[in-house]
Amino acid sequence: MALFPNIRTLFSQDTTGSVIVLGGGGGSISVDSLPFAEPTLDWHPLREDQPELSWLDWRTRIAEFRGREREKADLLAWAETEGSPVLARFVTGPSGVGKARLAAEVAQTLRDKGWAAGFADLRKPAKFHTGRAGILVLADYPEERPGGIRGLLENLARIETRQRVRLLFLSRQGWGAWEREIAGVPAAIDFFSRDQTELSPLAAADAYRIFRSARVALAKEIKADLGEVAETAFGEWLRLADIHRHPLFIAAAAMHSVLHPDAPVVGLSGREALHALAQRELTRLADEGTAAGLEPEALQHLVAFAALRGDLDGGDLRALAGRTDLALMLPPAEDIVAKVGSSGRLRDGVFPEPKPDILAANLAVAALRHDPKLAPERLWAVIEGRVGEGLARAGRLSYDAEIVLGMLDHRISEWLERMVEGKPERWSLIAPAIRDASLTPGLVPLATVVWRGLLDKAKLDEEKADLLNVLSAHLGATGDIAGALAASTEAVEVCRRLAAANPARFEPDLATSLNSLSGDLSATGDIAGALAASTEAVEVFRRLATTEPARFEPDLAMSLNNLSGDLSETGDAAGALAASTEAVEVSRRLAAASPARFKPDLAMSLNSLSGDLSKTGDAAGALAAITEAVRVSRRLAAASPARFEPDLASNLNSLSNRLSETGDIAGALAASTEAVQVSHRLAAANPARFEPDLAPILNSLSSRLSETGDAAGALASITEAAEVSRRLAAANPARFEPGLASCLNNLSIRLGATGDIAGALAAITEAVHVSRRLAAANPARFEPDLASSLNNLSGDLSETGDTAGALAASNEAVEVYSRLAAANPARFEPDLATSLNNLSGDLSETGEAEGALAASTDAVDVYRRLAAANPARFEPDLASSLNNLSNRMSTADDVGALAAVTEAVEVYRRLAAANPARFEPDLATSLNNLSNRLSESSNVTGALDASTQAVEVRRRLAAANPARFEPDLARSLNNLSNRLSEIGNVAEALAAITEAVEVYRRLATANPARFEPDLATSLGAMGSYLRADGQAAKARAAFEEGIRIVQPHAERYPEGPEDRLLANLRREIESLDAGDG
């Protein structure tokens, strides 16, 4: 049944305006027989005798109306527009954000001006007076009545009236989802402006006003005496979760604080407050039911059915009472209305749908979980006969319960899946309602069961191809990549057969299937196969778009995005950039003509373009592209979180990387933190679908925290990522072991940063073991990962003093990258150069100076060639390699060593002038090295100047970010003390090294494993200067303290650098004992 199958307007002769007939069940309508109805607002004042949950209903106006004044003014201006008899508009946003309250406030203002305004149930035919000024009809959740919008608009397009007729739809789905529906009624598109109303979380000040006013109103009603809540404390609570800025969660926190005055105010999260309120309501339902002679669970079951179906009238109640197979513990059908009525729960003879919606989800799950075996059939009892609307509502409640509230022990999504398992008679009824590839997450498991079942019964190739494509998409959404690949592979085979016989009809389907296949192949690591599929898809869609651009350009843009990713994976950065640039151009043109329809595609294309620009070294362009993508995704996710929050998290993660590349560490951390918050929420509700995305986003957060100097936070984040990856890999090694190896690589780095060398070595050893096994089975896909792990293994072995093991690892890494770079220089020469730098260090540690110099020279040669072709991308790497080359040359070629580091400083000085946040730390490192080279060439004045500059830069950086840059400052102070000593200024040398010791002492107190060896080194230098200054006793104390500090570290790694430091400090003591110096 369509939602609005009939709509007619009659002109009355009285002064009330026109009469409009809305709704109906098809066929002819006898207008004269219809009663007059009035759009309702149904405000009801706050009363202590009401069910507590009803206090949160927007109709009570429990809190001040704050933070939506601009949107209200905008909607009033729209409604009162002259010269446009019929207009329609959407107010969109996530659950609890305040859509209904805003719409009701607008309606009330219009009522005060003589309008007929309020909510109407448009499924039933009724006559409405338009009022003297016009009529505003509010329609909630139009998405739960499929096809209804189109039917309404078709009739509105034929309306003839002099009065203003306004329809305002309140939806969680963004305008983009609706524009496609509306585009099917060309005559109706003029009813809508491009400027729809999208609600976002409230500003902090408005949120606080709402919280305070709700507390005051509730305290007055129950006569409670409450203290004030400081705005700062409330602000801390707001920052805990995005949903805390939604009016519903703010009101829930206020209500909980009033009902529990002894508990800490805002001591619970928004989720926890709502859970607690729901539990109170369930207890109250059981008590009221018992008092009315009902079973304790009876009213709870009715609340669940009302949440899933809507208001229950007498007929609904009697029908449920007759379903003894559902074990609802209801009285006989002839008694149920009277008994439920005696409980006080009926309103005008109707058992009302629980409000607010999020609380309804909580109550529904709480009631259904009492008997989870019966839950699937109870759901079918609700859905049967109104499948489209019932599934849409069940999907909404599933999202609220599982994603918003985190109710994961018992899931509506799992009950829905079981509802259709082994029930073929239900599949064809459900199929039309679940075809959308971007289904609400809670409906996806059900969809895969339905498609598989229908596929087994399909006879015709055309039917099979259609089912395979949609099955592949939904299997991918559940995380079943192997299943998705099998489905997309078969879909391509079937479509290729169909297209050979009838190209005009089936080539579009073939290209679509190739796109899906490309993505699935890429996910399994078959990059060559993925590229072949995406290349063919682009060729087909380009040909089709040439003759029918309006129809096929969107598909072309999507295919170009896929091609860009596949080209990038093969190392063809230029080809990837060309493809993503074209995709953005097409998507931007489409979005300009139809923003709501194509803005999601534009955001995706911008993300791809940003990555490709970054790989070519265009950091500014990459940042601009991803910033625009995040802006678009944020707006889309605010209007339709279930559909667009995954894209927002992905774009935020990319934004974090781009901001980091430009040196905006604080901005990068903020973006990464938000990405993790969104991903955590999604993964908690749907682990199979979203945990794979969570792990790499946590990986990025770890890097961002490390950049700020928060070693502990960085370690915690990567540890969680590794735990997620290990769990995923245990269930599906083929898909998730590569991700586990990547997390272990970074875990090793983070453990090393905290001083846990043993833990770092264990992590990287496991990473190499996993990568070696993967590379043995699939060298093309996993040898690059193996080489990367070997590089890190080399560093950790070196830290333990195992120079032979370190050298073996770096040698193997160079061998692998040399082979890869020979076959694909564009993709692997940068990695080869990095490995050569690492090999150079390991050769130097083993005393092979000539080999170390050769490796370092080769690295510089590679980066010089790369930087000549792409300076923006590779000049930083060239400068770093020149630093390394300078160190290698210092023992044999003072002139060459000085020339190399001088060039490095020149490059970094130029880069830091353009982007100080990104490159000043590197400049300071090069200045330190320059100081050493100048000292070695006896230019003590120049050496002192370079060292002084390094300290100045690092002092400024450490003042802004001590956690990140104080260790570097201490190193530069160490170096400065050497330079001052060389010119005979022992007093200032002693002052510099004393400051270095103070910094390291503070750092070592917080993280002894990481910084005690550095502290011992600085104490050794201090002792030397004290001895030179004639302070032998203080010198001895410094040496002895250094020995006490470093000895445990030297004992742990007998061949490591700490062991050599211990030996040097002991020699200093021996020298003092011998009376030298």
SULKAVEN-V365167 format. One record per run of one state. SS is the DSSP state (H for helix, E for strand, - for the rest). FROM is the first residue (numbers start at 1). LEN is the number of residues. Records with the same first field share a line. If there is no record, write none. Layout:
BEGIN
SS=FROM-LEN / FROM-LEN
END
This chain:
BEGIN
-=1-6 / 11-8 / 23-8 / 34-2 / 38-2 / 41-11 / 57-1 / 61-8 / 80-6 / 93-6 / 112-3 / 120-6 / 130-1 / 132-3 / 141-1 / 145-3 / 157-8 / 172-3 / 184-2 / 192-5 / 199-5 / 223-8 / 239-3 / 246-1 / 260-10 / 292-6 / 310-2 / 313-1 / 322-2 / 327-6 / 343-3 / 348-2 / 352-5 / 384-3 / 405-7 / 421-3 / 432-9 / 458-3 / 479-2 / 502-1 / 525-2 / 548-1 / 570-3 / 594-1 / 616-3 / 640-1 / 663-2 / 686-1 / 708-3 / 732-1 / 754-3 / 778-1 / 800-3 / 824-1 / 846-3 / 870-1 / 890-4 / 915-1 / 937-3 / 961-1 / 983-3 / 1007-1 / 1029-3 / 1053-4 / 1075-3
E=7-4 / 19-4 / 36-2 / 40-1 / 86-7 / 115-5 / 126-4 / 131-1 / 135-6 / 165-7 / 197-2 / 312-1 / 346-2 / 350-2
H=31-3 / 52-5 / 58-3 / 69-11 / 99-13 / 142-3 / 148-9 / 175-9 / 186-6 / 204-19 / 231-8 / 242-4 / 247-13 / 270-22 / 298-12 / 314-8 / 324-3 / 333-10 / 357-27 / 387-18 / 412-9 / 424-8 / 441-17 / 461-18 / 481-21 / 503-22 / 527-21 / 549-21 / 573-21 / 595-21 / 619-21 / 641-22 / 665-21 / 687-21 / 711-21 / 733-21 / 757-21 / 779-21 / 803-21 / 825-21 / 849-21 / 871-19 / 894-21 / 916-21 / 940-21 / 962-21 / 986-21 / 1008-21 / 1032-21 / 1057-18
END
